[in-house]
Amino acid sequence: MNTSAVAKLLGVSPSTIQRWVKQANLQMERTELGHYQFSDESIEILKDIKDQLNNGVLLQDLKIKGRKPRKATVIGGSTEMALGPLVRRMDEFDQKLERKADEVVAYQILQHRREIDELQNEIDVLKNLIISMQEAAAEREKETTEVKTELSSSLSPLRKFKKKNIISSFFGF
């Protein structure tokens, strides 16, 4: 019988049964999955524990009748056979995890590639903008130089004329 069935039989909760087993240090048989498996003898011991507790005996002061050292046994096949499917499932899980990690890395690489392409496009746009600004600046500088040349050439005869006027005014020509 399992823990739930024994609990129903005794009219207590399954956690109470588990607590009694631990407090009384009873060595119960276990299934492959580690659940308690109760025999008729262990059910009788639990009934006796329940009767003692109902009569006011504290859980620490229980006297267990017919208690003899028992060893826990695993019901079923060998442990290697039980571990085989577990190891296989762990290997499958590792493979799935590795595959998922590879997918995540591939996605991240793709995202980074897109970002690099976008940055490259921005660099090209900025490069073209700088070139056009340099060309415009060179053109303005050329225009400014031409204007300065024109102004300086038009101002030269006036300067000579002014110099003559100043000199003439001194000497009275």
Secondary structure, 3 states (H helix, E strand, C coil): CCHHHHHHHHCCCHHHHHHHHHHCCCCCEECCCCCEECCHHHHHHHHHHHHHHHCCCCHHHCCCCCCCCCCCCECCCCHHHHHHHHHHHHHHHHHHHHHHHHHHHHHHHHHHHHHHHHHHHHHHHHHHHHHHHHHHHHHHHHHHHHHHHHHHHHHHHHHHHHHHHHHHHHHCC
